[in-house]
Amino acid sequence: MSTDHADARSGQEEIRVSNRATYWPVSPIDVVVCAPLVARILFGATPVGRVMQALAIGAYLASALRDWRDRRAIRKIVFQREFGADTHHLVPMPRELRETEVRILVERLNDEFVPQRLARRELAIAAELHLTGYIASISGQRVRTSAEVRGFALVGLVFPFALGACDVLTGDIAIFRDTGLFEPHIIAHELSHRKGYWKELHAQALAYLALAGSGVPVLVQSALVERLHRNLCVLSGGDECAFDRLMTRLALRSEVGKSLLALRPSAGRVGQRMEAAMRGLYERRLRLTGQNGISDYDLGFTNFLYTFETSTTAQQVPPSAGAVHRAGSFRPVETTRL
């Protein structure tokens, strides 16, 4: 049940979302999917089997309904007003500025490299803390949610290109593999969904800005490496050979370079065909929900940050640790060519 009250220390309203299903020992959507099969194997087509199925589905829907009720009190951030940018209001970054941005990010990641690695549980708690604080600094509400993150869900087998996923009904999050330096950003992205920001561009932006403004070096690094990776994806046009050529020209620190290359899927020919098919389905799903498609993860995300950082109308100020461009100038902080 949600509790709405003023935080005694900050004067901010606090919203608590139950997220009870995130504490289940297995993914709740997996329970719903597997319950009919398990019931049939154990009990056959009997009343006991049907009761077992009904209980699983009922528990799932009860948790989803409780969370929906809790989230109704959330005041969502109006992105265009606060950041001067939104899904369909983005200034395209010229290629030469994108190349310069890559140079700046490479220099920062090389100079400020943080070898520290935190356990996933610790990362999730830190990401939840800073994401909650960042959103509250804009909306005036501290939206408290679960910090639980699991390491497996069946959806990871269906979408082999995905690194993580969030069940939109229960807020259950799974991170499918170790993603190295990227993990804090991926967790913060999925936690943004848990807080009710379902659009991928919004989750990308909130995760980046919260981590970049956290003041925690390992979290700032994750935000910057995510921004670098997404710029390289745009510059390479999704071509692996072009991506590799860019990587060899960057003089990027080996630890960061390995983390970038480790994201590449290792599926065989059959796996690649399945991945292409599932990407097509996912693309259509995003467009049907008012988004620009998978490009919101990289082209949209990097254009969002560029638009925000150069905006003269945004109500918010970009966190200094994550900013690359000067406000109102549409020019980068420094100019070098890739």
FIMAR-568469 format. One line per field, with one value per residue (C-alpha): residue in three letters; x, y, z. Coordinates in nm, 4 decimals, m for minus. Layout:
% residues N
residu	c(ALA_...) $
u	c(X_...) $
v	c(Y_...) $
w	c(Z_...) $
This chain:
% residues 338
residu	c(MET_SER_THR_ASP_HIS_ALA_ASP_ALA_ARG_SER_GLY_GLN_GLU_GLU_ILE_ARG_VAL_SER_ASN_ARG_ALA_THR_TYR_TRP_PRO_VAL_SER_PRO_ILE_ASP_VAL_VAL_VAL_CYS_ALA_PRO_LEU_VAL_ALA_ARG_ILE_LEU_PHE_GLY_ALA_THR_PRO_VAL_GLY_ARG_VAL_MET_GLN_ALA_LEU_ALA_ILE_GLY_ALA_TYR_LEU_ALA_SER_ALA_LEU_ARG_ASP_TRP_ARG_ASP_ARG_ARG_ALA_ILE_ARG_LYS_ILE_VAL_PHE_GLN_ARG_GLU_PHE_GLY_ALA_ASP_THR_HIS_HIS_LEU_VAL_PRO_MET_PRO_ARG_GLU_LEU_ARG_GLU_THR_GLU_VAL_ARG_ILE_LEU_VAL_GLU_ARG_LEU_ASN_ASP_GLU_PHE_VAL_PRO_GLN_ARG_LEU_ALA_ARG_ARG_GLU_LEU_ALA_ILE_ALA_ALA_GLU_LEU_HIS_LEU_THR_GLY_TYR_ILE_ALA_SER_ILE_SER_GLY_GLN_ARG_VAL_ARG_THR_SER_ALA_GLU_VAL_ARG_GLY_PHE_ALA_LEU_VAL_GLY_LEU_VAL_PHE_PRO_PHE_ALA_LEU_GLY_ALA_CYS_ASP_VAL_LEU_THR_GLY_ASP_ILE_ALA_ILE_PHE_ARG_ASP_THR_GLY_LEU_PHE_GLU_PRO_HIS_ILE_ILE_ALA_HIS_GLU_LEU_SER_HIS_ARG_LYS_GLY_TYR_TRP_LYS_GLU_LEU_HIS_ALA_GLN_ALA_LEU_ALA_TYR_LEU_ALA_LEU_ALA_GLY_SER_GLY_VAL_PRO_VAL_LEU_VAL_GLN_SER_ALA_LEU_VAL_GLU_ARG_LEU_HIS_ARG_ASN_LEU_CYS_VAL_LEU_SER_GLY_GLY_ASP_GLU_CYS_ALA_PHE_ASP_ARG_LEU_MET_THR_ARG_LEU_ALA_LEU_ARG_SER_GLU_VAL_GLY_LYS_SER_LEU_LEU_ALA_LEU_ARG_PRO_SER_ALA_GLY_ARG_VAL_GLY_GLN_ARG_MET_GLU_ALA_ALA_MET_ARG_GLY_LEU_TYR_GLU_ARG_ARG_LEU_ARG_LEU_THR_GLY_GLN_ASN_GLY_ILE_SER_ASP_TYR_ASP_LEU_GLY_PHE_THR_ASN_PHE_LEU_TYR_THR_PHE_GLU_THR_SER_THR_THR_ALA_GLN_GLN_VAL_PRO_PRO_SER_ALA_GLY_ALA_VAL_HIS_ARG_ALA_GLY_SER_PHE_ARG_PRO_VAL_GLU_THR_THR_ARG_LEU) $
u	c(0.0000_0.1289_0.2038_0.2056_0.3596_0.6108_0.9724_1.0594_1.4138_1.3510_0.9872_0.9332_0.6334_0.7179_0.5535_0.6157_0.5516_0.5121_0.6853_0.6083_0.6591_1.0214_1.0916_0.9627_1.2364_1.1746_1.0557_0.6774_0.6216_0.8089_0.5698_0.2717_0.4231_0.5381_0.2508_0.0200_0.2992_0.4034_0.0419_m0.0224_0.2936_0.2202_m0.1573_m0.2729_m0.5928_m0.7517_m0.9250_m0.6060_m0.4010_m0.6480_m0.6462_m0.2652_m0.2725_m0.5354_m0.3362_m0.0217_m0.2038_m0.4011_m0.0876_0.0750_m0.2249_m0.2721_0.0864_0.0498_m0.2746_m0.1215_0.1746_m0.0528_m0.2511_0.0687_0.2045_m0.1136_0.0081_0.3347_0.3802_0.5767_0.8548_0.7584_1.0708_1.0367_0.9803_1.2527_1.5188_1.4176_1.4021_1.1715_1.1062_0.9845_1.1630_1.5330_1.8047_2.0139_2.3808_2.6016_2.8477_3.1524_3.0273_2.9458_3.3034_3.4329_3.2085_3.3584_3.7090_3.6146_3.4545_3.7551_3.9924_3.7812_3.7405_4.1134_4.2131_3.9486_3.9352_3.7946_3.8932_3.6521_3.3768_3.0754_2.8508_2.5241_2.3188_2.5300_2.5072_2.1290_2.0937_2.3227_2.1446_1.8044_1.9235_2.0640_1.7834_1.5246_1.7086_1.7490_1.3824_1.2788_1.4944_1.2725_0.9284_0.9334_0.8425_1.0688_0.9380_1.0596_1.0688_1.2308_1.6040_1.5745_1.7388_1.7466_1.9953_1.7616_1.4259_1.2941_1.2506_1.6302_1.6121_1.3494_1.5381_1.9071_2.0209_1.8773_2.1016_1.8186_1.4412_1.1657_0.8166_0.5922_0.3164_0.5086_0.8321_1.0343_1.3878_1.6384_1.9950_2.0948_2.4755_2.7740_2.8091_3.1174_3.1437_2.7937_2.6119_2.5289_2.3692_2.1762_2.0401_1.9465_1.7742_1.5580_1.4879_1.3574_1.1013_1.0110_0.9351_0.6878_0.9027_0.8246_0.9720_1.3243_1.4528_1.3241_1.4849_1.8144_1.8174_1.7166_1.9722_2.2501_2.1680_2.1191_2.4480_2.6430_2.5231_2.5774_2.9305_3.0271_3.3177_3.2159_2.8609_2.9779_3.2117_2.9249_2.7190_3.0079_3.0917_2.7235_2.7259_3.0469_2.9096_2.5864_2.7763_2.9943_2.6823_2.5467_2.8776_2.9211_2.5617_2.5245_2.8008_3.0363_3.3348_3.2878_3.2552_3.5840_3.7585_3.6407_3.7615_4.1133_4.1443_4.0384_4.3424_4.0940_4.2158_4.2172_3.9838_3.7204_3.7693_3.7196_3.3974_3.2691_3.3527_3.2069_2.8579_2.8679_2.6406_2.8175_2.5234_2.5769_2.3986_2.0702_2.0900_2.1541_1.8433_1.6361_1.7833_1.6975_1.3391_1.2952_1.4504_1.1875_0.9075_1.0556_1.0919_0.7233_0.6252_0.8194_0.6671_0.3166_0.3728_0.4685_0.8447_1.0921_1.1988_1.5235_1.7118_1.5938_1.8614_2.1470_2.0586_1.7697_1.9610_2.2715_2.0607_1.8609_2.1752_2.3008_1.9655_1.9479_2.3037_2.2692_1.9124_1.8257_1.4796_1.5482_1.4537_1.7216_2.0997_2.3023_2.5227_2.8731_3.0348_2.8270_2.8101_3.0015_2.8438_2.7884_2.4319_2.2929_2.5996_2.5384_2.9173_3.1207_3.3347_3.6440_3.6935_3.9031_3.8327_3.8100) $
v	c(0.0000_0.3484_0.6002_0.9666_1.2010_1.4816_1.3770_1.5424_1.6257_1.7544_1.8636_1.6407_1.4162_1.0469_0.7778_0.4110_0.1484_m0.1986_m0.4073_m0.7203_m0.9506_m0.8390_m1.0283_m1.3595_m1.6268_m1.6521_m1.4046_m1.3540_m1.3585_m1.6915_m1.8257_m1.7229_m1.8732_m2.1982_m2.2597_m2.4247_m2.6589_m2.7498_m2.8003_m3.0329_m3.2360_m3.2718_m3.2962_m3.3352_m3.1715_m3.1912_m2.9396_m2.9271_m2.8290_m2.5581_m2.4202_m2.4059_m2.2088_m1.9713_m1.9077_m1.8207_m1.5840_m1.4338_m1.3593_m1.1974_m0.9780_m0.8818_m0.7567_m0.5712_m0.4070_m0.2973_m0.1381_0.0335_0.1831_0.3029_0.4613_0.6621_0.9235_0.9826_1.3190_1.2429_1.4713_1.6799_1.6199_1.8946_2.1592_2.0406_1.9381_2.1228_1.7822_1.4839_1.1837_1.3876_1.7145_1.6518_1.8496_1.6130_1.6247_1.6938_1.4122_1.6324_1.7256_1.3621_1.2683_1.5452_1.4239_1.0769_1.2232_1.4114_1.1040_0.8857_1.1351_1.1520_0.7764_0.7241_0.9924_0.9186_0.5393_0.3725_0.0034_m0.0449_m0.3038_m0.3274_m0.6276_m0.6110_m0.5788_m0.2848_m0.1235_m0.1599_0.0064_0.2938_0.3384_0.3383_0.5997_0.8426_0.7900_0.8566_1.1715_1.3033_1.2547_1.4135_1.7192_1.7838_1.6493_1.7159_1.3513_1.0793_0.7723_0.4796_0.1423_m0.1954_m0.2261_m0.5990_m0.7159_m1.0806_m1.2509_m1.4657_m1.4512_m1.6476_m1.3282_m1.3166_m1.6303_m1.4747_m1.1461_m1.2522_m0.8988_m0.7542_m0.6911_m0.6435_m0.6240_m0.4865_m0.6347_m0.3321_m0.4704_m0.5829_m0.3857_m0.7074_m0.6551_m0.9055_m0.8368_m1.1227_m1.1155_m0.9356_m0.6128_m0.4748_m0.0972_m0.0659_m0.2414_0.0640_0.2400_m0.0694_m0.1171_0.2527_0.2312_m0.0613_0.1061_0.4079_0.1758_0.0463_0.4055_0.4394_0.5841_0.3264_0.5011_0.3832_0.7343_0.8596_0.5677_0.6211_0.9922_0.9611_0.6868_0.8926_1.2183_1.0538_0.8650_1.1547_1.3800_1.1233_1.2298_0.8593_0.7925_0.4364_0.5542_0.8587_0.6339_0.4018_0.6949_0.8210_0.4796_0.4313_0.7666_0.6737_0.3356_0.4829_0.7447_0.4726_0.2746_0.5781_0.6562_0.2939_0.2651_m0.0692_m0.2267_m0.4405_m0.3888_m0.0125_m0.0274_m0.2191_0.0359_0.3178_0.1319_0.0841_0.4586_0.5743_0.4846_0.3847_0.2390_m0.1421_m0.1988_0.0277_m0.1183_m0.4735_m0.3736_m0.2199_m0.5245_m0.7633_m0.6297_m0.7834_m1.0903_m1.4181_m1.5981_m1.8243_m1.7947_m1.9364_m1.7154_m1.4126_m1.4823_m1.5208_m1.1995_m1.0092_m1.1363_m1.0428_m0.7003_m0.6421_m0.7316_m0.5118_m0.2231_m0.2444_m0.2635_0.0544_0.2437_0.1357_0.2931_0.6348_0.5858_0.6176_0.2554_0.0885_0.3997_0.5720_0.3727_0.5372_0.8028_0.9385_0.9190_1.1018_1.3609_1.4112_1.4911_1.7206_1.9015_1.9350_2.0576_2.3216_2.4261_2.7832_2.6867_2.3882_2.4385_2.1956_2.2281_1.9289_1.7709_1.9063_1.5625_1.4437_1.7572_1.7816_2.0828_2.4460_2.5635_2.7784_2.7442_2.4303_2.3969_2.1482_2.2395_2.1720_2.0909_1.8000_1.5633_1.1859) $
w	c(0.0000_m0.0804_0.1933_0.0956_0.3476_0.3702_0.4290_0.7580_0.6480_0.2960_0.2984_m0.0057_m0.0467_m0.0298_m0.2414_m0.1658_m0.4329_m0.2835_m0.5546_m0.3535_m0.6515_m0.6796_m0.3548_m0.4909_m0.5207_m0.8974_m1.1580_m1.1244_m1.5002_m1.5128_m1.2506_m1.4636_m1.7794_m1.6178_m1.3763_m1.6363_m1.7483_m1.3934_m1.2886_m1.5830_m1.5133_m1.1403_m1.1361_m1.4960_m1.6178_m1.2730_m1.0448_m0.8338_m1.1397_m1.2367_m0.8818_m0.8883_m1.2141_m1.0785_m0.7618_m0.9577_m1.1917_m0.9027_m0.7002_m1.0031_m1.0815_m0.7152_m0.6965_m1.0275_m0.9136_m0.5837_m0.7626_m1.0163_m0.7290_m0.5587_m0.8783_m0.9402_m0.6922_m0.8807_m1.0528_m1.3667_m1.4868_m1.7904_m1.9944_m2.2530_m1.9854_m1.7498_m2.0021_m2.3194_m2.4892_m2.5230_m2.7458_m3.0430_m2.9599_m3.0184_m3.1951_m3.4132_m3.3184_m3.6239_m3.6965_m3.6379_m3.2925_m3.2196_m3.3100_m3.0846_m2.8029_m2.8393_m2.8069_m2.4919_m2.3356_m2.4201_m2.2586_m1.9446_m1.9156_m1.9653_m1.7156_m1.4520_m1.4733_m1.1597_m1.1204_m0.8293_m0.8792_m0.6517_m0.5968_m0.7900_m0.4717_m0.3588_m0.7023_m0.7056_m0.3651_m0.4701_m0.8046_m0.6327_m0.3818_m0.6393_m0.8906_m0.6204_m0.5137_m0.8680_m0.9569_m0.6254_m0.6971_m1.0004_m0.9083_m0.5335_m0.4690_m0.3343_m0.5151_m0.3052_m0.4794_m0.4268_m0.4996_m0.5744_m0.8985_m1.0042_m1.2357_m1.4469_m1.6200_m1.9165_m2.1183_m2.1483_m2.3641_m2.5895_m2.6370_m2.6552_m2.7429_m2.4197_m2.1201_m1.8731_m1.8529_m1.6326_m1.6088_m1.6627_m1.4386_m1.1299_m1.1697_m1.1511_m1.2885_m1.4226_m1.5391_m1.7678_m1.7498_m1.6059_m1.8016_m1.6289_m1.6265_m1.7749_m1.4926_m1.2744_m1.5735_m1.6833_m1.3309_m1.3036_m1.6438_m1.5298_m1.1947_m1.3876_m1.5462_m1.1999_m1.0973_m1.3831_m1.6637_m1.9317_m2.2361_m2.3139_m2.3875_m2.0520_m1.8680_m2.0512_m1.9699_m1.6037_m1.5422_m1.7012_m1.5252_m1.1849_m1.2021_m1.3537_m1.0728_m0.7958_m0.7055_m0.6825_m0.9237_m1.0164_m1.0985_m1.2951_m1.4944_m1.5846_m1.7151_m1.9289_m2.0745_m2.1646_m2.3459_m2.5294_m2.6331_m2.7672_m2.9677_m3.1205_m3.2133_m3.3988_m3.5737_m3.6842_m3.8063_m3.6292_m3.8406_m3.6282_m3.8590_m3.8537_m3.4741_m3.4517_m3.6741_m3.4500_m3.1430_m3.2839_m3.3529_m3.0066_m2.7949_m2.5286_m2.2013_m2.2306_m1.9334_m2.0871_m2.4347_m2.3084_m2.1350_m2.4602_m2.6713_m2.4120_m2.4875_m2.8336_m2.8594_m2.9395_m3.1028_m3.4043_m3.7381_m3.6076_m3.3003_m3.5183_m3.7256_m3.4089_m3.2705_m3.5903_m3.5763_m3.2097_m3.2691_m3.5371_m3.2959_m3.0255_m3.2699_m3.3579_m2.9906_m2.9121_m3.2033_m3.1057_m2.7633_m2.9051_m2.9083_m3.1943_m3.1799_m3.0740_m3.1900_m2.8694_m2.6841_m2.8758_m3.1362_m2.9314_m2.6036_m2.7295_m2.9113_m2.5908_m2.3930_m2.6684_m2.6835_m2.3046_m2.2626_m2.5348_m2.4502_m2.3554_m2.2251_m1.9973_m1.6324_m1.5147_m1.5277_m1.6543_m1.3860_m1.4374_m1.4173_m1.7122_m1.9310_m2.2592_m2.4333_m2.3364_m2.2820_m2.5612_m2.7818_m2.9896_m2.9758_m2.7702_m2.4738_m2.6870_m3.0533_m3.1706_m3.4566_m3.4399) $
